Amino acid sequence: ATPRCSARALIREALERYGLNPEDFGQFALCDVVGRPGGAGGAWQGEHLREVGDAERPLLLQELWKPKAGWSRRFEIRRRQDLDRDRDRDSNGAG
């Protein structure tokens, strides 16, 4: 991966690497998650999630914006249907 890679390209690469069909990339989204240690046993806990646009360049984003001290960022691949369900739940006030 390079700073020129798009989120779409990174998803395809990850699917390929894990033996999944890279043509299914449309079912997945790359998410920028900011969090910090603090869960059970000091586990990392995401506090804020933002879906990265397919054409955005996540590694460039990582270079340009750093979380505050004590916070960290990671990129996660999530199923779009799960993100849609979470958005629906949040917009209905349940969560």
The first five atom37 places (N, CA, C, CB, O) and aatype in JSON, in Angstrom:
{
  "aatype": [0, 16, 14, 1, 4, 15, 0, 1, 0, 10, 9, 1, 6, 0, 10, 6, 1, 18, 7, 10, 2, 14, 6, 3, 13, 7, 5, 13, 0, 10, 4, 3, 19, 19, 7, 1, 14, 7, 7, 0, 7, 7, 0, 17, 5, 7, 6, 8, 10, 1, 6, 19, 7, 3, 0, 6, 1, 14, 10, 10, 10, 5, 6, 10, 17, 11, 14, 11, 0, 7, 17, 15, 1, 1, 13, 6, 9, 1, 1, 1, 5, 3, 10, 3, 1, 3, 1, 3, 1, 3, 15, 2, 7, 0, 7],
  "atom_mask": [
    [1, 1, 1, 1, 1],
    [1, 1, 1, 1, 1],
    [1, 1, 1, 1, 1],
    [1, 1, 1, 1, 1],
    [1, 1, 1, 1, 1],
    [1, 1, 1, 1, 1],
    [1, 1, 1, 1, 1],
    [1, 1, 1, 1, 1],
    [1, 1, 1, 1, 1],
    [1, 1, 1, 1, 1],
    [1, 1, 1, 1, 1],
    [1, 1, 1, 1, 1],
    [1, 1, 1, 1, 1],
    [1, 1, 1, 1, 1],
    [1, 1, 1, 1, 1],
    [1, 1, 1, 1, 1],
    [1, 1, 1, 1, 1],
    [1, 1, 1, 1, 1],
    [1, 1, 1, 0, 1],
    [1, 1, 1, 1, 1],
    [1, 1, 1, 1, 1],
    [1, 1, 1, 1, 1],
    [1, 1, 1, 1, 1],
    [1, 1, 1, 1, 1],
    [1, 1, 1, 1, 1],
    [1, 1, 1, 0, 1],
    [1, 1, 1, 1, 1],
    [1, 1, 1, 1, 1],
    [1, 1, 1, 1, 1],
    [1, 1, 1, 1, 1],
    [1, 1, 1, 1, 1],
    [1, 1, 1, 1, 1],
    [1, 1, 1, 1, 1],
    [1, 1, 1, 1, 1],
    [1, 1, 1, 0, 1],
    [1, 1, 1, 1, 1],
    [1, 1, 1, 1, 1],
    [1, 1, 1, 0, 1],
    [1, 1, 1, 0, 1],
    [1, 1, 1, 1, 1],
    [1, 1, 1, 0, 1],
    [1, 1, 1, 0, 1],
    [1, 1, 1, 1, 1],
    [1, 1, 1, 1, 1],
    [1, 1, 1, 1, 1],
    [1, 1, 1, 0, 1],
    [1, 1, 1, 1, 1],
    [1, 1, 1, 1, 1],
    [1, 1, 1, 1, 1],
    [1, 1, 1, 1, 1],
    [1, 1, 1, 1, 1],
    [1, 1, 1, 1, 1],
    [1, 1, 1, 0, 1],
    [1, 1, 1, 1, 1],
    [1, 1, 1, 1, 1],
    [1, 1, 1, 1, 1],
    [1, 1, 1, 1, 1],
    [1, 1, 1, 1, 1],
    [1, 1, 1, 1, 1],
    [1, 1, 1, 1, 1],
    [1, 1, 1, 1, 1],
    [1, 1, 1, 1, 1],
    [1, 1, 1, 1, 1],
    [1, 1, 1, 1, 1],
    [1, 1, 1, 1, 1],
    [1, 1, 1, 1, 1],
    [1, 1, 1, 1, 1],
    [1, 1, 1, 1, 1],
    [1, 1, 1, 1, 1],
    [1, 1, 1, 0, 1],
    [1, 1, 1, 1, 1],
    [1, 1, 1, 1, 1],
    [1, 1, 1, 1, 1],
    [1, 1, 1, 1, 1],
    [1, 1, 1, 1, 1],
    [1, 1, 1, 1, 1],
    [1, 1, 1, 1, 1],
    [1, 1, 1, 1, 1],
    [1, 1, 1, 1, 1],
    [1, 1, 1, 1, 1],
    [1, 1, 1, 1, 1],
    [1, 1, 1, 1, 1],
    [1, 1, 1, 1, 1],
    [1, 1, 1, 1, 1],
    [1, 1, 1, 1, 1],
    [1, 1, 1, 1, 1],
    [1, 1, 1, 1, 1],
    [1, 1, 1, 1, 1],
    [1, 1, 1, 1, 1],
    [1, 1, 1, 1, 1],
    [1, 1, 1, 1, 1],
    [1, 1, 1, 1, 1],
    [1, 1, 1, 0, 1],
    [1, 1, 1, 1, 1],
    [1, 1, 1, 0, 1]
  ],
  "atom_positions": [
    [[0.84, -1.18, 0.0], [0.0, 0.0, 0.0], [0.88, 1.24, 0.0], [-0.96, 0.0, 1.22], [1.92, 1.29, 0.67]],
    [[0.46, 2.22, -0.75], [1.19, 3.49, -0.84], [0.2, 4.63, -0.59], [1.89, 3.64, -2.23], [-1.01, 4.42, -0.61]],
    [[0.7, 5.84, -0.34], [-0.2, 6.98, -0.15], [-1.1, 7.25, -1.37], [0.61, 8.23, 0.15], [-2.1, 7.95, -1.25]],
    [[-0.75, 6.71, -2.52], [-1.57, 6.91, -3.72], [-2.72, 5.92, -3.85], [-0.71, 6.82, -4.95], [-3.6, 6.1, -4.69]],
    [[-2.73, 4.88, -3.01], [-3.78, 3.85, -3.08], [-5.11, 4.4, -2.55], [-3.36, 2.6, -2.27], [-5.16, 5.08, -1.53]],
    [[-6.17, 4.08, -3.26], [-7.51, 4.47, -2.81], [-8.04, 3.45, -1.81], [-8.48, 4.61, -4.02], [-7.53, 2.34, -1.71]],
    [[-9.06, 3.86, -1.08], [-9.7, 2.94, -0.12], [-10.21, 1.71, -0.87], [-10.86, 3.65, 0.64], [-10.07, 0.59, -0.38]],
    [[-10.79, 1.91, -2.04], [-11.3, 0.79, -2.84], [-10.19, -0.2, -3.15], [-11.93, 1.3, -4.15], [-10.4, -1.41, -3.03]],
    [[-9.01, 0.29, -3.56], [-7.89, -0.59, -3.89], [-7.42, -1.35, -2.66], [-6.73, 0.23, -4.49], [-7.08, -2.53, -2.76]],
    [[-7.39, -0.7, -1.5], [-6.95, -1.37, -0.27], [-7.93, -2.46, 0.14], [-6.8, -0.35, 0.86], [-7.51, -3.52, 0.61]],
    [[-9.22, -2.23, -0.05], [-10.22, -3.25, 0.27], [-10.04, -4.46, -0.64], [-11.65, -2.68, 0.14], [-10.03, -5.6, -0.17]],
    [[-9.88, -4.21, -1.94], [-9.66, -5.32, -2.88], [-8.44, -6.14, -2.5], [-9.51, -4.8, -4.31], [-8.46, -7.37, -2.52]],
    [[-7.36, -5.44, -2.15], [-6.11, -6.11, -1.78], [-6.31, -6.97, -0.53], [-5.0, -5.08, -1.54], [-5.83, -8.1, -0.46]],
    [[-7.02, -6.44, 0.46], [-7.27, -7.2, 1.69], [-8.13, -8.42, 1.42], [-7.93, -6.3, 2.75], [-7.87, -9.5, 1.96]],
    [[-9.16, -8.27, 0.61], [-10.02, -9.41, 0.29], [-9.22, -10.5, -0.41], [-11.2, -8.97, -0.6], [-9.35, -11.69, -0.09]],
    [[-8.39, -10.09, -1.35], [-7.53, -11.05, -2.05], [-6.61, -11.77, -1.07], [-6.7, -10.34, -3.14], [-6.48, -12.99, -1.11]],
    [[-5.98, -11.01, -0.21], [-5.02, -11.56, 0.75], [-5.66, -12.6, 1.66], [-4.41, -10.45, 1.6], [-5.02, -13.58, 2.04]],
    [[-6.93, -12.4, 2.01], [-7.61, -13.33, 2.91], [-8.45, -14.36, 2.17], [-8.48, -12.57, 3.87], [-9.3, -15.02, 2.77]],
    [[-8.2, -14.5, 0.87], [-8.84, -15.57, 0.1], [-10.31, -15.33, -0.22], [0.0, 0.0, 0.0], [-11.04, -16.28, -0.52]],
    [[-10.74, -14.08, -0.16], [-12.12, -13.74, -0.51], [-12.14, -13.17, -1.92], [-12.74, -12.73, 0.5], [-11.11, -12.78, -2.46]],
    [[-13.3, -13.12, -2.51], [-13.43, -12.61, -3.88], [-13.25, -11.1, -3.9], [-14.81, -13.0, -4.49], [-14.07, -10.37, -3.34]],
    [[-12.17, -10.6, -4.55], [-11.95, -9.15, -4.58], [-13.03, -8.39, -5.33], [-10.61, -8.86, -5.21], [-13.15, -7.17, -5.18]],
    [[-13.82, -9.1, -6.14], [-14.92, -8.43, -6.85], [-16.08, -8.09, -5.91], [-15.42, -9.32, -8.0], [-16.99, -7.36, -6.3]],
    [[-16.04, -8.61, -4.7], [-17.07, -8.3, -3.7], [-16.76, -7.03, -2.93], [-17.22, -9.46, -2.74], [-17.42, -6.73, -1.93]],
    [[-15.76, -6.25, -3.4], [-15.33, -5.06, -2.65], [-16.47, -4.1, -2.37], [-14.24, -4.34, -3.4], [-16.42, -3.37, -1.38]],
    [[-17.49, -4.07, -3.22], [-18.6, -3.14, -3.02], [-19.42, -3.44, -1.78], [0.0, 0.0, 0.0], [-20.17, -2.58, -1.32]],
    [[-19.27, -4.64, -1.24], [-20.01, -5.02, -0.03], [-19.31, -4.53, 1.24], [-20.18, -6.54, 0.03], [-19.84, -4.63, 2.34]],
    [[-18.09, -3.98, 1.07], [-17.28, -3.59, 2.21], [-16.91, -2.1, 2.14], [-16.01, -4.45, 2.28], [-16.89, -1.5, 1.06]],
    [[-16.62, -1.54, 3.3], [-16.17, -0.14, 3.39], [-14.97, -0.08, 4.31], [-17.32, 0.8, 3.9], [-14.88, -0.81, 5.3]],
    [[-14.05, 0.8, 3.98], [-12.91, 1.05, 4.86], [-13.35, 2.14, 5.83], [-11.62, 1.47, 4.05], [-13.9, 3.16, 5.42]],
    [[-13.1, 1.92, 7.1], [-13.5, 2.88, 8.13], [-12.28, 3.39, 8.89], [-14.51, 2.24, 9.11], [-11.38, 2.62, 9.23]],
    [[-12.27, 4.67, 9.13], [-11.24, 5.35, 9.92], [-11.78, 5.38, 11.35], [-10.91, 6.81, 9.36], [-12.78, 6.05, 11.61]],
    [[-11.14, 4.66, 12.27], [-11.63, 4.55, 13.63], [-10.6, 5.17, 14.58], [-11.91, 3.07, 14.0], [-9.43, 4.79, 14.57]],
    [[-11.06, 6.12, 15.4], [-10.2, 6.75, 16.39], [-10.64, 6.24, 17.76], [-10.28, 8.33, 16.32], [-11.83, 6.2, 18.07]],
    [[-9.66, 5.84, 18.57], [-9.98, 5.3, 19.88], [-8.78, 5.37, 20.79], [0.0, 0.0, 0.0], [-7.81, 6.07, 20.52]],
    [[-8.87, 4.63, 21.88], [-7.77, 4.59, 22.85], [-7.93, 3.34, 23.72], [-7.74, 5.88, 23.73], [-9.0, 2.74, 23.77]],
    [[-6.85, 2.98, 24.41], [-6.96, 1.84, 25.32], [-7.93, 2.17, 26.44], [-5.57, 1.46, 25.91], [-8.05, 3.33, 26.83]],
    [[-8.6, 1.19, 26.95], [-9.5, 1.47, 28.04], [-10.59, 0.44, 28.22], [0.0, 0.0, 0.0], [-11.36, 0.53, 29.18]],
    [[-10.66, -0.51, 27.34], [-11.66, -1.56, 27.49], [-11.2, -2.57, 28.51], [0.0, 0.0, 0.0], [-10.23, -2.35, 29.24]],
    [[-11.89, -3.68, 28.57], [-11.53, -4.76, 29.5], [-10.1, -5.19, 29.24], [-12.5, -5.97, 29.35], [-9.74, -5.52, 28.11]],
    [[-9.29, -5.2, 30.28], [-7.9, -5.61, 30.14], [-7.06, -4.63, 29.35], [0.0, 0.0, 0.0], [-6.0, -4.99, 28.83]],
    [[-7.51, -3.38, 29.24], [-6.75, -2.38, 28.5], [-6.91, -2.5, 27.0], [0.0, 0.0, 0.0], [-6.11, -1.93, 26.25]],
    [[-7.92, -3.23, 26.55], [-8.16, -3.41, 25.11], [-8.48, -2.08, 24.44], [-9.3, -4.41, 24.87], [-9.06, -1.19, 25.05]],
    [[-8.1, -1.96, 23.18], [-8.37, -0.76, 22.4], [-9.86, -0.63, 22.16], [-7.6, -0.79, 21.06], [-10.52, -1.61, 21.82]],
    [[-10.4, 0.57, 22.34], [-11.82, 0.82, 22.12], [-12.01, 1.96, 21.14], [-12.53, 1.12, 23.43], [-11.5, 3.06, 21.36]],
    [[-12.73, 1.69, 20.08], [-13.05, 2.74, 19.12], [-14.07, 3.7, 19.71], [0.0, 0.0, 0.0], [-15.05, 3.27, 20.32]],
    [[-13.84, 4.99, 19.52], [-14.76, 6.01, 20.03], [-15.48, 6.73, 18.89], [-14.01, 7.02, 20.89], [-16.62, 7.18, 19.05]],
    [[-14.82, 6.82, 17.75], [-15.4, 7.53, 16.6], [-15.09, 6.75, 15.34], [-14.84, 8.99, 16.51], [-13.94, 6.35, 15.11]],
    [[-16.09, 6.54, 14.51], [-15.92, 5.81, 13.26], [-16.41, 6.68, 12.1], [-16.7, 4.46, 13.29], [-17.48, 7.27, 12.17]],
    [[-15.62, 6.74, 11.06], [-16.0, 7.47, 9.84], [-15.74, 6.56, 8.65], [-15.23, 8.82, 9.71], [-14.64, 6.04, 8.48]],
    [[-16.76, 6.39, 7.82], [-16.58, 5.6, 6.6], [-15.73, 6.42, 5.62], [-17.96, 5.22, 5.96], [-16.05, 7.57, 5.31]],
    [[-14.66, 5.81, 5.14], [-13.76, 6.46, 4.19], [-14.35, 6.3, 2.79], [-12.3, 5.86, 4.27], [-14.75, 5.2, 2.42]],
    [[-14.41, 7.37, 2.03], [-14.93, 7.3, 0.67], [-14.07, 6.4, -0.2], [0.0, 0.0, 0.0], [-12.85, 6.32, 0.0]],
    [[-14.68, 5.72, -1.16], [-13.96, 4.77, -2.02], [-12.75, 5.39, -2.71], [-14.89, 4.21, -3.06], [-11.74, 4.72, -2.9]],
    [[-12.84, 6.66, -3.08], [-11.75, 7.31, -3.82], [-10.75, 8.02, -2.9], [-12.33, 8.3, -4.81], [-9.72, 8.5, -3.37]],
    [[-11.05, 8.09, -1.59], [-10.11, 8.73, -0.66], [-8.85, 7.9, -0.54], [-10.76, 8.92, 0.73], [-8.85, 6.69, -0.8]],
    [[-7.78, 8.55, -0.13], [-6.49, 7.9, 0.03], [-6.14, 7.84, 1.52], [-5.39, 8.64, -0.77], [-5.61, 8.8, 2.08]],
    [[-6.44, 6.7, 2.15], [-6.3, 6.59, 3.6], [-4.9, 6.84, 4.13], [-6.74, 5.25, 4.03], [-4.74, 7.45, 5.19]],
    [[-3.88, 6.39, 3.42], [-2.52, 6.59, 3.94], [-2.12, 8.06, 3.86], [-1.52, 5.73, 3.16], [-1.34, 8.53, 4.7]],
    [[-2.62, 8.78, 2.89], [-2.4, 10.22, 2.82], [-3.14, 10.9, 3.98], [-2.87, 10.8, 1.45], [-2.6, 11.8, 4.63]],
    [[-4.36, 10.47, 4.22], [-5.14, 10.99, 5.34], [-4.39, 10.78, 6.65], [-6.53, 10.3, 5.4], [-4.36, 11.67, 7.5]],
    [[-3.8, 9.62, 6.81], [-3.05, 9.29, 8.02], [-1.85, 10.21, 8.2], [-2.59, 7.83, 7.99], [-1.52, 10.59, 9.32]],
    [[-1.21, 10.58, 7.1], [-0.05, 11.48, 7.17], [-0.47, 12.91, 7.54], [0.69, 11.49, 5.83], [0.26, 13.61, 8.24]],
    [[-1.64, 13.33, 7.05], [-2.06, 14.72, 7.21], [-2.77, 15.02, 8.53], [-2.95, 15.09, 6.09], [-2.75, 16.15, 9.0]],
    [[-3.38, 14.03, 9.12], [-4.14, 14.26, 10.34], [-3.81, 13.2, 11.37], [-5.65, 14.28, 10.06], [-3.95, 12.01, 11.11]],
    [[-3.36, 13.64, 12.53], [-2.99, 12.74, 13.62], [-3.95, 12.99, 14.8], [-1.5, 12.96, 14.05], [-4.27, 14.13, 15.1]],
    [[-4.39, 11.93, 15.46], [-5.24, 12.1, 16.64], [-4.49, 12.78, 17.78], [-5.78, 10.73, 17.12], [-3.25, 12.81, 17.8]],
    [[-5.24, 13.33, 18.74], [-4.64, 13.98, 19.92], [-3.85, 12.96, 20.73], [-5.73, 14.63, 20.79], [-4.03, 11.75, 20.58]],
    [[-2.98, 13.46, 21.59], [-2.19, 12.61, 22.48], [-3.12, 11.7, 23.28], [-1.31, 13.47, 23.43], [-4.16, 12.14, 23.77]],
    [[-2.75, 10.44, 23.41], [-3.55, 9.47, 24.14], [-4.56, 8.74, 23.29], [0.0, 0.0, 0.0], [-5.16, 7.76, 23.73]],
    [[-4.74, 9.21, 22.06], [-5.68, 8.59, 21.12], [-4.88, 7.97, 19.98], [-6.71, 9.63, 20.57], [-3.74, 8.35, 19.74]],
    [[-5.48, 7.03, 19.3], [-4.83, 6.43, 18.14], [-5.87, 6.15, 17.06], [-4.08, 5.13, 18.52], [-7.08, 6.23, 17.3]],
    [[-5.38, 5.83, 15.9], [-6.26, 5.57, 14.76], [-5.93, 4.19, 14.22], [-6.1, 6.66, 13.66], [-4.79, 3.73, 14.28]],
    [[-6.96, 3.56, 13.7], [-6.73, 2.36, 12.9], [-7.81, 2.31, 11.83], [-6.75, 1.07, 13.77], [-8.89, 2.88, 11.97]],
    [[-7.47, 1.62, 10.77], [-8.43, 1.44, 9.69], [-9.0, 0.04, 9.8], [-7.76, 1.66, 8.29], [-8.27, -0.93, 10.02]],
    [[-10.32, -0.06, 9.66], [-11.0, -1.34, 9.74], [-11.87, -1.51, 8.51], [-11.86, -1.44, 11.04], [-12.44, -0.55, 8.0]],
    [[-11.96, -2.74, 8.04], [-12.87, -3.05, 6.93], [-14.13, -3.63, 7.54], [-12.22, -4.05, 5.89], [-14.09, -4.6, 8.3]],
    [[-15.25, -3.01, 7.19], [-16.54, -3.47, 7.72], [-17.51, -3.69, 6.57], [-17.12, -2.45, 8.73], [-17.38, -3.09, 5.51]],
    [[-18.48, -4.55, 6.81], [-19.53, -4.79, 5.81], [-20.43, -3.56, 5.75], [-20.36, -6.08, 6.16], [-20.84, -3.02, 6.78]],
    [[-20.73, -3.13, 4.54], [-21.61, -1.96, 4.38], [-22.97, -2.19, 5.02], [-21.79, -1.63, 2.89], [-23.55, -1.26, 5.59]],
    [[-23.49, -3.41, 4.94], [-24.81, -3.68, 5.54], [-24.79, -3.45, 7.05], [-25.26, -5.11, 5.23], [-25.78, -3.0, 7.62]],
    [[-23.66, -3.76, 7.7], [-23.55, -3.51, 9.14], [-23.5, -2.01, 9.43], [-22.29, -4.2, 9.72], [-24.09, -1.54, 10.4]],
    [[-22.78, -1.26, 8.59], [-22.72, 0.19, 8.77], [-24.09, 0.82, 8.57], [-21.7, 0.82, 7.8], [-24.49, 1.7, 9.33]],
    [[-24.81, 0.35, 7.54], [-26.16, 0.87, 7.28], [-27.09, 0.57, 8.44], [-26.72, 0.26, 5.98], [-27.88, 1.42, 8.85]],
    [[-27.0, -0.64, 8.98], [-27.85, -1.03, 10.11], [-27.54, -0.16, 11.33], [-27.65, -2.53, 10.46], [-28.46, 0.29, 12.03]],
    [[-26.26, 0.08, 11.59], [-25.87, 0.93, 12.72], [-26.36, 2.36, 12.54], [-24.34, 0.92, 12.9], [-26.82, 2.99, 13.49]],
    [[-26.27, 2.87, 11.3], [-26.76, 4.24, 11.03], [-28.26, 4.32, 11.25], [-26.41, 4.67, 9.58], [-28.76, 5.29, 11.82]],
    [[-28.99, 3.29, 10.78], [-30.44, 3.27, 10.98], [-30.79, 3.26, 12.46], [-31.06, 2.06, 10.28], [-31.69, 3.97, 12.89]],
    [[-30.07, 2.44, 13.23], [-30.32, 2.35, 14.66], [-30.04, 3.69, 15.34], [-29.44, 1.24, 15.29], [-30.83, 4.15, 16.17]],
    [[-28.91, 4.33, 14.96], [-28.55, 5.61, 15.56], [-29.55, 6.71, 15.2], [-27.15, 6.03, 15.12], [-29.87, 7.55, 16.03]],
    [[-30.04, 6.69, 13.96], [-30.97, 7.74, 13.54], [-32.34, 7.56, 14.18], [-31.11, 7.75, 12.02], [-33.13, 8.5, 14.25]],
    [[-32.63, 6.35, 14.66], [-33.91, 6.1, 15.34], [-33.79, 6.29, 16.84], [-34.4, 4.69, 15.04], [-34.76, 6.07, 17.58]],
    [[-32.61, 6.71, 17.3], [-32.43, 7.03, 18.71], [-32.18, 5.83, 19.62], [0.0, 0.0, 0.0], [-32.21, 5.96, 20.84]],
    [[-31.95, 4.69, 19.04], [-31.7, 3.49, 19.85], [-30.22, 3.19, 19.85], [-32.5, 2.27, 19.32], [-29.76, 2.37, 19.06]],
    [[-29.47, 3.8, 20.68], [-28.06, 3.47, 20.7], [-27.27, 4.55, 21.16], [0.0, 0.0, 0.0], [-26.05, 4.43, 21.24]]
  ]
}
